[in-house]
Amino acid sequence: MDTTLEKIVALCKRRGFAYPSSDIYGGMANAWDFGPMGTLLKNNIRDQWWKHFVLTRDDMVGLDASVFLNPKAWEASGHVAGFTDAMVDCRTCHTRTRADHLIEDFLTDTQVEGKSLEELDAIINKHQIPCPRCSAFDWTPVRAFNLLFETQVGILEGSKSKAYLRGEIAQGIFLNFKNVLQSTRVKVPFGIAQTGKAFRNEITMGQFLHRTLEFDLMEFEYFIHPDTWKETFAYWQERMWGWALSLGISKEHLRVREHSDQERSHYSSRTIDIEYHYPFGWKEMFGLAYRSDFDLKNHAEHSGKDLSYLDQETGAAYIPHVIEPTFGLSRLTGIVLFDAYREIRDGEKTRIILSLAPSIAPIKTAVFPLLANKPDLIQKAREVYHFCQEHIDGKVAWDDRGNIGKRYASQDEVGTPYCLTIDFQSLEDDTITLRHRDTAQQERIAIADIPTRLSFA
């Protein structure tokens, strides 16, 4: 089966997972809106993450920091000076793109991680790489481009001052490090987790949800004694990998890649990516970074506040080091769609299935009356529908349109793991037909057994 970007984008628009942003105005580059199914899927992934990494652990607390921070925070963190991508412009059609992506798309076997601006420029010129939009070869020199979005705050024009939309959600955690210490009973090692929006002035084309201007992140900063960073890094790498597999993502589509010294972000002493193999190549899915004491130390210096941690057992005070696991939620939502997509030949027809893990499926189960024009069946089906809503944690769908075959096909395409059909036998013995998505097998079960027979682990 050949899963293509075009097939996934078409399915997402047809079934309400994602739409091009501002579609009626022709769209907007690198911006997508999540539809009804996509919103449910994204929220389910987020809730699974929060449960797995925060609620079930004694060493993790949550935070929801503001999108807007004092601009001095971004200067102290190094983002104003060092948060950049390599940019190049076509002088003919004025297309702007990332130089590394331009090279990777044209020279598919060329690795450009860690290349300097001058090295990227040399590769483009050596191979006469044309513009992907107009085919001209007339590029500006490669130059650094800051990813932070600038904005203004203030009511009166004369009082406005520069601010930034956050390019990552970590800085709000670091700024609240002391507040969390003073208001909770956490002790090193511990983590502060949050989910939320981040914004980056990304320059890229045609990668769907992988790289967008606005996106959702899930991450935590795990504060440790500096002597334990290597074992803590390995610990979180193993758990990030295991959680990816728990979402149903195929192990064969995942790999770990170490960042080179030149490629690492300015704050990182070691970084790895867990990458996913898209139809358009290997791309970052999760990131794991050892940020050392870079952030707390710099914020302490720039703010004049003491951000050290006092070990009550030893009496020693020190600036904790940080291990940072980062999960791109918007990106991950797209990845599970790619990975779950199946095309199954059924005679003359092709059946499309999203084989999503039941734990994250947008709709947990769908309830069908066999016929829509029989009041007794409709009443019984409504009773089953409300019973499922009461006993199943997640969205339950009702569908009485068209024939049963079309309803099954519709639910297969949005990844619904179970369908329940109420027929005339249901009126006699309180049983229904349970259909399983991936196998299309059917079995007869009692209505009372629905909560125990349907598994969403």
N, C-alpha and C positions, 0 to 999 in steps of 0.2 A: 504494500500500500504506500502511495506517495502522498504524504501529508504536506501540503504547501501552505505558504502564507496566505495565498488567495482564498483557499478553501476555508481556512480558519476565520479570516475576516468576513467572508460571506456568511458563514454560519453564525458568527457573533451578531451581525446586523440582523439577519433573518429571525433569530431566536431571542434577541434582546439581551445579549451579553455586553456588547459595546458598540457605540456609534461614533462616527467622526464628529468631533466637537464642532458646533456651529454649522451643522450639515446643510441647512437651508440657505446659508450664505456661501456655500462652496467649501466649507471646512476650514480648519486652521492647522497648520503643520505642527506635528508632534503634540497634538492634544486630542484626547479621546474622552467620551462620556460613558460611564457604566450604566447599562440599561437595567431593567427589573431583574433579569436572571444574573447578570454580572454583579449587581449590588449584593444579591443574596449570596453568591459564591464568594465574593471578596470578604463579606462580613463573616461568613462561616470559617474561612481560613484564618482571619484575624482572631476570632473567638477561640479556635483550636490552639493557635499560637499562645494566646494569653493564658489559657488554661494550662497548657503544657509547660511553659517557661516561667509563669508567675504564680498562678493560684495554687499549684500543687507543690510549691517549693517554699521552704522556710527562710531561704537566703535571698529573696527577691521582693522588692516593693515596686509600686507603680507611681507614675507621674504623668501629668498632662501639662506640659509647659507651653507658654505663649509662642505663637508664630513670630511675633515681633520681639526682638531683643535690643538692648542698648547697642548702638553701632560700635561702641568700644569693645564689646564682646567679640565681634567678628574681626576686629583688628588684632586683639590679643590672641585669638585662635589661629591666626595666620591665613584666614580665608580671603581677606581683602587683598593681600599681596600674592598668595600662592595657590588659590583655588582656580586653576586654569585648564583649558584644553587647547590643543593645537588647531588653529583655524586657518582656512584658505578660501579665497573668493575667486569665482570665475569672472574675469573682466568683461566677457561677452554677454552673458545672460544674468550676471550678478547672483548666481547661486552661491550660497555660503554653506560649507560643510566642514566636518572634522577631517584633518589631513590623514590621520591614522585609518579612519573608516574608508576614505577614498582609496587608499592604497590596498587595504584588505579586500575590498570589493573587486578591485581590478586584478590584483595579484593574490589569488586565494591561498597560495602556499607561503606567503611572506609574513613573518612575525615582526610587528613593529612596536611591541611593548618596550617602553624604556628608551625609545629613540628620541634624540634631541630635535629641536625645531629645524636645525640645519640638516640633520640626517634625513628627516622626513622630506624636506624640500629637495634634497639631492635625489631621493628615490623617485619622487614625482617627475622630476625633470629627466632623469636617466631613462625612464620607461615611457616618457611622453604620455602620461595618463590623461585621457580626455575628460571633459566635463560630462557627468552622467546625464545631464539634462539637455545640453545643446551640442555636445560632441566636440566643442572647441578645445584647443590646448592653449589657454591664455590665463594662467593662474597668477594671483598675487603671491608674494613670498609668504611662507607659513609664519604665523605669529601667534602669540599667547592671547587667549580670550578668557576673561573672568566669567565664571558661571553664576555668580551671585546676581539676583535681580535687585536693582536699585529702585527705591520708591521714596516718597516724601511723606512726612507726618507733620501735622499742624493744621490749624483751621485757617489762619490768615496767611496770605501769600508771603508776607515779609517774615513770618515766624516759622516758615517751613524749614525742616532740616532733613538731611539724608538719612534713610534707613534701608534695611535690606529684608527681603523675604528670606526666611531661613533656607540655607542650602543643604542642611542636614539637621536632624532633630537632637543630636548629641549635646550641643552646647547648652541647651536649657537644662539638661541633666547636670552638667558640670557646675553651672551657676547655682544650682539648688543643692549641691552636695552637702554643704554645711547645714542647710535648713533640714534636710532629711536626717542627718546625724542627730540634730538637736531635738527633733520632734518624734523620732522613733527609737527603737532599741536595737537597731541593726549594728552588727560588728563585722569588721573585715575578716573574711571575704564576704562580700554581699554585692547584689546588683540592683540598679535602678532601671526599670523598663518603661517604655512608652511606645505608643503608636501615634501616627499623625502625618500631616501633610509636610512635604518639602518641595522646594522649587529650584530648578536649575535651568539656566539659559542654554539648554543643550542644542548642539548643532548636529542633526542627523536626519536621515530620510529613510522611510520605508521599513521601520522595524516594529510597527504596531505598538503594543503596550510595553515593549522592552525598554524604550528610552523616550520619556515624555517630559514636557516642561513642568508639569505638576504631577506629583505621585505620592503614594502612601508608603510609609516606612514602618517597620516594626524592628525595634532594636533595644539592647540594654548595654549599659556600661557596668562591667563587673570589676569592682575595686578589690585589689589584692595587695599583699606584701610583695615587694619587687623580687624577692628570692624565689617566688613560686610561679613566675610567669610562664615558664616553659610547660610545666605539667598542666597549668590551668588552660593554656592555649590548646593543648592536645585534647583536654577534657571537652572543651566546647566545640572543637572541630568534630569530634566523634558524635556529639549530640545533635549538632546541626545536620550532619549527614543522615543520622537515624530519623530525625523528624521529617526530612525531605522524603525518605522512603515511606514513612507512615502516611503521607498524603497520596500514595499510590504512584509516585513518579518512578519511572523505570530506572533501575540502577545502571543499565547500559547507556543511558542518556546523560549520565552525570560523570564529572571528573573534578579533581582538585588541581588547581594551578597556583604555583608560588609566584608572587610578584618579585621582579628584579629590584635591585637597589635604586635604579633610576626611575622605575615605574611607581614605586610606593608614594602614597600621599605624604605631604610635608610633616604630618603628625605621627606617622607610623614607623615603628622599628621593625615590624614584620607583618606581612599581609598575605593571606591566601584568598582565592576565590573558589567557591564551589560553582562550577559552570554547568550550563545545560546546553545540549546539542539541538539547536533550532534547525529548521530547514535552511537558514542562512548562516549557519556556522555555530561554533562554540562561543557562548556569551555568559557573562557573570549572572548568577542567580543569587547567591548569598556571598557576603564578604565577612572575613574574620581578621581583625587587626589588633596588634599589640601597640597601644598608643602610649606606652610607658607612663611617665608623669607629665607628659607634654602639656596637656590641657589645664590640669589643676595648677601646675607650677606657673604657667603663663598668666592665668587669671589671678592668681595670688599676687604676682608681681605687678600686673597692670591695675588691679583694684586696690591693692594695699591691704587686703583682707587675709587673715590666716586660714588657709584651707588644708592644714595638716590634720592628721588623724592621731589621736592619743590611744595607744594600746593600754588598756586598763590592767592587763596582767603583767606586762613588762615595764610599763611606765615610759616606753619609748614613743616619741612623736615622729611621724614621717609623712611625706606626701605619698598617698597610695598610687600604685600603678594601675593601669586599666587594660582589660581585655574587652574588645567590642565585637560581638556578633551582630551583624546587620542583615535584615531580611527585607527585600523590596516587595511590599504587598501587591502593588499594582502589577509589577513585573511577574510576580509569582502567580497571580491570577491568570495571566496570559499563558504562562508555562504549563499549568495544569490542564488548560484547554488544549494546547498542542499535544501534550502527552496522552491525554485521554481520548483523543479523536480516533475513531475506528470506522472503516468502511467494510461491510460484510455483504458478500454476494448472497442474494436470496432468490434463486431462480433467475428470472430476467431482470430483477431489480437489485439495487444496491441499498442496503440499510445502513444509515449513519447512526453511530452510537457515541455518546460521550461516556466513557467508562470511568467516571469519577468515583473516588472513594466515597462511600455513603456518608462519612463524617462531614464532608464538605459540600455534598451535592446541594444545589440551590433548592430543589424540591425533594423532600424526603419520600413522599409517597403521593400518588394520584388516585382519586376515587372516581369510578365511572359507573353510572347506571347503564345496563345493557342497552336499553331503549329510552329515548328522551320523551316519548309520548305516552308512557304508562305511569299514571299517578302513583300506583302502589310501589313501583320500582324506584321512582324518584324519591318518595318519602323514605323508603328503606335506605337508599343510598345516602340521603342527607343525614340520617341517623348515624351511619357508618362514618361519614365525613366528619361530623361533630365529635364522634368518639375518638377518631384519629387525632383531631386537633387538641383534644384534652389529654391524650396519652402519649403523643409523639412530640419530641422536642425539635421543632423546626417547621418549615413551611409545608402545608398539605394543600394539594391542588384539587379542584373540582373541574371535571370536563364532561359535558354531555353533547358535544358537537360531533356531527358526522358519525362514521362507523368506528367500531372498536379498533380495527387495524390502523386507521389514520391517527387515532388517539395514542395508541402505543408508539407509533413512529414519532409523533410530536414529543412525547415524553422521553423517548430514547435520545433525541437530539439535544435535550437540555440536561441529560444525565440523571433522570429520576430512577433510583434503583428498584423501586417496587410500584406496581400498579394493582389496584384492587377493583374487581368488577363485581357488581351486584346484579344478579339475574333472578329468574323466577324460582330457582331452587333456594335462593337466599330467603325468600318469603316463607319457605316451609321449614327450613332447619337452621337458620342463622349461620350459614356458611357463605363464604365468598371465594372467588377465584383470585389467587395470588400469582402474579406474573413477575418473573425475575428479568431484569434488564439485559444482562450480559449473555444469558443463555436462551432467553425467550421461553424458558420452561414454565409451565403452569402447574399449580397444585391447589387442592381444595383445603381451606382451613376454616376454623371457627372464628367468628367475629371477635369473640372474647379473647382469642389467642393472638390477635394482631400485635399488641405491644411486646409480646415475648418472641414472636416468630420473625419480626423485622429487626435486623441488626444494623446499627449505624455506627459501630465502633470503627 
